[in-house]
């Protein structure tokens, strides 16, 4: 019998090893789940919606973690924290369109730590987790205020911060955290819930935001983002190394950017936030609480230039998953892990094909430099000015087949780098000037060289040997080049899309058409002289419109494909359109035509 038990144990061990996910592969159960980690009980509602709401309304699993109690200004912290928790529960119930009824319980992290977990009774896959560390301005914590920033800075693990107990807490006692214990707690939650999407706040705020210096944002926002990113790296590097999408959302400084949500989204977001406000007696009357819900900006947007065809016509798509570059290619969309250039990448990448092949370029998050992948090899390109202000890159093929790369530099102008005749990148960056630019760049290669388009503080700017204003419509997003003869961008305040096309006498004035209803950039292709555009609708799904013979556009029609961010579109050698999206399960989705006049064949998932 002992020998039989040993033999059975060996068989079981072999079976478990055979069935365990291999390093680099997603877990077997890859059902979509988004995990948000924020500092305060309104940060997700103000800065991550409508993305979180799209997940909730689509019926997907959603877990949001709140690190602090948000109690700094309260005379009765326990009562105020309980009210803020009730407010965010009411908002999530409203987003789910169900009764505001939750099951609260302690969630054990380890022998010394618990958190409060609330599950929505009608939708148990929606969970809110409250850690309740003291807010930055709370002076009663051991050692005084600034709890999160002291924990983050404490490399010696000497700082210990107890949580604050709200009124009616589901935990019998407070938990106390050192730096590594807070990281372990977040990593444990990631391992428990296995998210396919991780959302957090901005860990590198723009330096031009005038408040909360030297952080240029609320320090709790910044430290929450840093803790979450560090925990996600540990989670990625653990034995299972799951694959996930990671997004960071800008916070207070979005007020300086144009309104970029559709009016209907603005009203819905304000209504959801109103459910929270009913429970927060200290909510200020300042205009910011009306301005923030009208916008949503990611710090490093993915954009729409993440797919292309190589010199043989083979399609490729790319996404940054858990800081590493993943590709899908060919008719069967085989996927591969292309690694990273020595450090994690931010989400946005740009693809172009020149005479030396297809190249994809991105920005490292750890050292703020640009790197490009081609043919299985990474090349580091450095940074134009060595600052952390460099943007994600935009790459375009020039008329002679060489590639040119453009980034926003630390002065909010534009810098350029080109390949030489052998396909190697040059060492010297060229400063093209400009100032005050935001987000991404649009680049088109025409008969007179490369032309650039950038979103400036007063409108779109056009570079062709020098910068000058372009058009009369104020943009609310990066200009997107469509081939070499068209440009599309979101319009501020209205949710519309502006389109300009290049003809024999130059660029046409922008024509505006209704937007798809959702957030993010619009991508497009030109077929037989007519444009096909794709974007996100008000449900967070893919929508499409086509240009008619009279120059107008058909109404946007839904394609029902789930997308976690902006979709894109390619054409094949027969001019058939192929729409691509990255789904909330971190997998590629493809929907293609078999003929130019045919309907799309339906969505299929890859890798």
JOBELPE-V559660 format. One record per residue. N is the residue number from 1. RES is the residue in one letter. OMEGA is omega in radians with two decimals (NA if undefined). Layout:
((N;RES;OMEGA) (N;RES;OMEGA))
//
This chain:
((1;X;3.08) (2;X;3.14) (3;X;3.13) (4;X;3.14) (5;X;3.11) (6;X;3.13) (7;X;3.13) (8;X;3.13) (9;X;3.11) (10;X;3.12) (11;X;-3.14) (12;X;3.12) (13;X;3.12) (14;X;-3.14) (15;X;-3.12) (16;X;3.11) (17;X;-3.13) (18;X;-3.08) (19;X;-3.12) (20;X;3.10) (21;X;3.11) (22;X;3.09) (23;X;3.13) (24;X;-3.13) (25;X;3.09) (26;X;3.09) (27;X;-3.10) (28;X;3.11) (29;X;-3.07) (30;X;3.07) (31;X;-3.07) (32;X;3.02) (33;X;3.08) (34;X;3.10) (35;X;3.07) (36;X;3.04) (37;X;-3.10) (38;X;-3.09) (39;X;-2.98) (40;X;-2.98) (41;X;3.02) (42;X;-3.05) (43;X;3.12) (44;X;-3.12) (45;X;-3.09) (46;X;-2.90) (47;X;-3.11) (48;X;3.07) (49;X;0.34) (50;X;-3.09) (51;X;-3.14) (52;X;-3.14) (53;X;3.10) (54;X;3.09) (55;X;-3.12) (56;X;-3.08) (57;X;3.10) (58;X;3.13) (59;X;-3.12) (60;X;3.09) (61;X;-3.08) (62;X;3.07) (63;X;3.11) (64;X;-3.09) (65;X;3.12) (66;X;-3.02) (67;X;-3.07) (68;X;3.06) (69;X;-3.14) (70;X;-2.91) (71;X;-2.88) (72;X;-3.04) (73;X;-2.99) (74;X;3.04) (75;X;3.08) (76;X;-3.03) (77;X;-3.08) (78;X;-3.14) (79;X;-3.09) (80;X;3.10) (81;X;3.13) (82;X;3.11) (83;X;3.13) (84;X;3.09) (85;X;3.11) (86;X;-3.14) (87;X;-3.12) (88;X;3.04) (89;X;3.12) (90;X;-3.13) (91;X;3.14) (92;X;3.08) (93;X;3.10) (94;X;3.11) (95;X;3.12) (96;X;3.14) (97;X;3.10) (98;X;3.13) (99;X;3.13) (100;X;-3.07) (101;X;-3.00) (102;X;3.02) (103;X;-3.14) (104;X;-3.12) (105;X;3.01) (106;X;3.08) (107;X;-3.07) (108;X;3.05) (109;X;3.06) (110;X;-3.05) (111;X;-3.05) (112;X;-3.01) (113;X;3.00) (114;X;2.99) (115;X;3.08) (116;X;3.09) (117;X;3.04) (118;X;3.10) (119;X;-3.14) (120;X;-2.98) (121;X;-3.13) (122;X;3.12) (123;X;-3.04) (124;X;3.11) (125;X;3.01) (126;X;-3.06) (127;X;3.05) (128;X;-3.06) (129;X;-3.08) (130;X;3.12) (131;X;3.01) (132;X;2.93) (133;X;-3.12) (134;X;3.06) (135;X;-3.03) (136;X;-3.06) (137;X;-3.13) (138;X;-3.04) (139;X;-3.05) (140;X;3.09) (141;X;3.10) (142;X;-3.11) (143;X;3.13) (144;X;-3.06) (145;X;3.07) (146;X;-3.01) (147;X;-3.07) (148;X;-3.12) (149;X;3.07) (150;X;3.09) (151;X;-3.11) (152;X;-3.09) (153;X;-3.00) (154;X;3.11) (155;X;-3.12) (156;X;3.12) (157;X;3.13) (158;X;-3.13) (159;X;3.12) (160;X;-3.04) (161;X;3.07) (162;X;3.09) (163;X;3.12) (164;X;-3.11) (165;X;3.04) (166;X;3.04) (167;X;-3.13) (168;X;-3.11) (169;X;3.08) (170;X;3.14) (171;X;-3.11) (172;X;-3.13) (173;X;3.13) (174;X;2.99) (175;X;3.13) (176;X;-3.04) (177;X;2.79) (178;X;-3.04) (179;X;-3.07) (180;X;3.13) (181;X;3.07) (182;X;3.06) (183;X;3.12) (184;X;3.13) (185;X;3.13) (186;X;3.11) (187;X;3.11) (188;X;3.10) (189;X;3.09) (190;X;3.12) (191;X;-3.11) (192;X;-3.03) (193;X;3.08) (194;X;-3.09) (195;X;2.98) (196;X;3.05) (197;X;3.05) (198;X;3.10) (199;X;3.05) (200;X;-3.06) (201;X;-2.99) (202;X;3.13) (203;X;-3.13) (204;X;-3.10) (205;X;3.07) (206;X;-3.05) (207;X;-3.12) (208;X;3.08) (209;X;-2.91) (210;X;-3.02) (211;X;3.08) (212;X;3.09) (213;X;0.13) (214;X;-3.05) (215;X;-3.10) (216;X;3.03) (217;X;3.09) (218;X;-3.11) (219;X;3.07) (220;X;3.08) (221;X;-3.07) (222;X;-3.10) (223;X;3.06) (224;X;3.13) (225;X;-3.13) (226;X;3.09) (227;X;-3.11) (228;X;3.13) (229;X;3.12) (230;X;3.11) (231;X;3.13) (232;X;3.07) (233;X;3.09) (234;X;3.12) (235;X;3.11) (236;X;-3.06) (237;X;3.10) (238;X;-2.98) (239;X;-3.06) (240;X;3.12) (241;X;-3.12) (242;X;-3.12) (243;X;-3.13) (244;X;2.99) (245;X;-3.12) (246;X;-3.13) (247;X;3.01) (248;X;-3.04) (249;X;3.04) (250;X;-3.05) (251;X;-3.00) (252;X;-3.01) (253;X;3.06) (254;X;3.12) (255;X;3.12) (256;X;-3.08) (257;X;-3.11) (258;X;3.01) (259;X;-3.03) (260;X;3.08) (261;X;3.05) (262;X;-3.12) (263;X;3.12) (264;X;3.08) (265;X;3.11) (266;X;-3.10) (267;X;3.12) (268;X;3.13) (269;X;3.08) (270;X;3.14) (271;X;3.09) (272;X;-3.14) (273;X;3.12) (274;X;3.10) (275;X;3.06) (276;X;-3.03) (277;X;-3.12) (278;X;-3.08) (279;X;-3.07) (280;X;-3.08) (281;X;-3.13) (282;X;3.14) (283;X;-3.10) (284;X;3.12) (285;X;-3.04) (286;X;-3.05) (287;X;-3.10) (288;X;-3.11) (289;X;2.95) (290;X;-3.10) (291;X;-3.08) (292;X;-3.10) (293;X;3.13) (294;X;-3.07) (295;X;2.92) (296;X;-3.13) (297;X;2.96) (298;X;-3.14) (299;X;-3.13) (300;X;-3.08) (301;X;3.14) (302;X;-3.10) (303;X;-3.08) (304;X;-3.09) (305;X;-3.04) (306;X;3.10) (307;X;3.12) (308;X;3.09) (309;X;3.12) (310;X;-3.04) (311;X;3.10) (312;X;-3.09) (313;X;-3.13) (314;X;-3.13) (315;X;3.09) (316;X;2.99) (317;X;-3.06) (318;X;3.01) (319;X;3.04) (320;X;3.14) (321;X;-3.09) (322;X;3.05) (323;X;-3.10) (324;X;-3.09) (325;X;3.05) (326;X;3.11) (327;X;2.94) (328;X;-3.05) (329;X;3.07) (330;X;-3.12) (331;X;3.13) (332;X;3.10) (333;X;3.06) (334;X;-3.09) (335;X;-3.14) (336;X;3.05) (337;X;-3.10) (338;X;3.07) (339;X;3.11) (340;X;-3.09) (341;X;-3.12) (342;X;3.12) (343;X;-3.06) (344;X;3.09) (345;X;2.95) (346;X;-2.97) (347;X;-3.00) (348;X;3.04) (349;X;3.14) (350;X;-3.04) (351;X;3.02) (352;X;3.13) (353;X;3.08) (354;X;-3.08) (355;X;3.11) (356;X;3.05) (357;X;-3.14) (358;X;3.14) (359;X;3.09) (360;X;-3.05) (361;X;-3.14) (362;X;-3.11) (363;X;3.04) (364;X;3.13) (365;X;-3.03) (366;X;-3.12) (367;X;2.99) (368;X;3.11) (369;X;3.14) (370;X;3.09) (371;X;-3.12) (372;X;3.11) (373;X;3.04) (374;X;3.04) (375;X;3.09) (376;X;-3.07) (377;X;3.06) (378;X;3.05) (379;X;3.09) (380;X;-3.10) (381;X;-3.13) (382;X;-3.09) (383;X;-3.08) (384;X;-3.09) (385;X;3.08) (386;X;-3.09) (387;X;3.08) (388;X;-3.13) (389;X;-3.10) (390;X;-3.08) (391;X;2.92) (392;X;-3.00) (393;X;2.96) (394;X;-3.07) (395;X;3.14) (396;X;3.07) (397;X;3.12) (398;X;-3.05) (399;X;-3.12) (400;X;3.09) (401;X;3.05) (402;X;3.11) (403;X;3.01) (404;X;-3.08) (405;X;-3.10) (406;X;3.07) (407;X;2.88) (408;X;-3.08) (409;X;-3.07) (410;X;3.09) (411;X;-3.10) (412;X;2.93) (413;X;-3.06) (414;X;3.03) (415;X;-3.03) (416;X;3.04) (417;X;-3.09) (418;X;2.97) (419;X;2.98) (420;X;-3.06) (421;X;-3.13) (422;X;-3.10) (423;X;3.07) (424;X;3.13) (425;X;3.11) (426;X;-3.10) (427;X;-2.95) (428;X;3.05) (429;X;3.07) (430;X;3.12) (431;X;3.14) (432;X;3.10) (433;X;-3.06) (434;X;3.12) (435;X;3.06) (436;X;-3.10) (437;X;-3.10) (438;X;2.99) (439;X;-2.94) (440;X;3.14) (441;X;2.97) (442;X;-3.11) (443;X;3.08) (444;X;3.12) (445;X;-3.10) (446;X;-3.10) (447;X;-3.13) (448;X;3.13) (449;X;-3.11) (450;X;3.02) (451;X;-3.12) (452;X;3.06) (453;X;-3.09) (454;X;3.11) (455;X;3.11) (456;X;-3.10) (457;X;-3.09) (458;X;-3.13) (459;X;-3.10) (460;X;3.11) (461;X;-3.07) (462;X;3.09) (463;X;2.98) (464;X;-3.01) (465;X;3.12) (466;X;-3.09) (467;X;3.06) (468;X;3.13) (469;X;-3.13) (470;X;3.05) (471;X;-3.06) (472;X;-3.09) (473;X;-3.12) (474;X;-3.10) (475;X;3.05) (476;X;3.14) (477;X;-3.10) (478;X;3.01) (479;X;-3.08) (480;X;3.09) (481;X;3.08) (482;X;-3.01) (483;X;3.14) (484;X;-3.00) (485;X;3.14) (486;X;-3.11) (487;X;3.12) (488;X;3.09) (489;X;3.12) (490;X;-3.11) (491;X;-3.14) (492;X;2.99) (493;X;-2.95) (494;X;-3.02) (495;X;-3.14) (496;X;3.08) (497;X;3.07) (498;X;-3.14) (499;X;3.00) (500;X;3.12) (501;X;-3.12) (502;X;3.10) (503;X;-3.10) (504;X;-3.10) (505;X;3.12) (506;X;-3.05) (507;X;3.10) (508;X;2.98) (509;X;-3.11) (510;X;3.02) (511;X;-3.13) (512;X;3.06) (513;X;3.12) (514;X;3.09) (515;X;-3.13) (516;X;3.09) (517;X;-3.11) (518;X;-3.08) (519;X;3.05) (520;X;-3.11) (521;X;3.05) (522;X;3.11) (523;X;-3.13) (524;X;2.99) (525;X;3.07) (526;X;-3.14) (527;X;-3.13) (528;X;3.10) (529;X;3.13) (530;X;-3.07) (531;X;2.91) (532;X;-3.10) (533;X;3.05) (534;X;3.11) (535;X;3.12) (536;X;3.10) (537;X;-3.05) (538;X;3.04) (539;X;-3.08) (540;X;3.12) (541;X;-3.07) (542;X;3.06) (543;X;-3.05) (544;X;3.01) (545;X;-3.12) (546;X;3.07) (547;X;3.12) (548;X;-3.13) (549;X;-3.12) (550;X;3.12) (551;X;3.05) (552;X;-3.11) (553;X;3.02) (554;X;3.00) (555;X;3.08) (556;X;3.09) (557;X;-3.12) (558;X;3.08) (559;X;3.06) (560;X;3.11) (561;X;3.10) (562;X;3.09) (563;X;-3.12) (564;X;-3.10) (565;X;-3.04) (566;X;3.04) (567;X;3.05) (568;X;-3.04) (569;X;3.08) (570;X;2.94) (571;X;3.05) (572;X;-3.08) (573;X;3.11) (574;X;-3.10) (575;X;3.00) (576;X;-3.12) (577;X;3.11) (578;X;-3.12) (579;X;-3.10) (580;X;3.10) (581;X;3.00) (582;X;-3.05) (583;X;3.12) (584;X;3.02) (585;X;3.12) (586;X;3.09) (587;X;3.10) (588;X;3.02) (589;X;-3.07) (590;X;3.08) (591;X;-2.96) (592;X;2.98) (593;X;3.00) (594;X;3.04) (595;X;-3.09) (596;X;-3.14) (597;X;-3.07) (598;X;3.00) (599;X;3.10) (600;X;-2.96) (601;X;-3.13) (602;X;-3.05) (603;X;2.95) (604;X;-3.10) (605;X;3.13) (606;X;2.97) (607;X;NA))
//
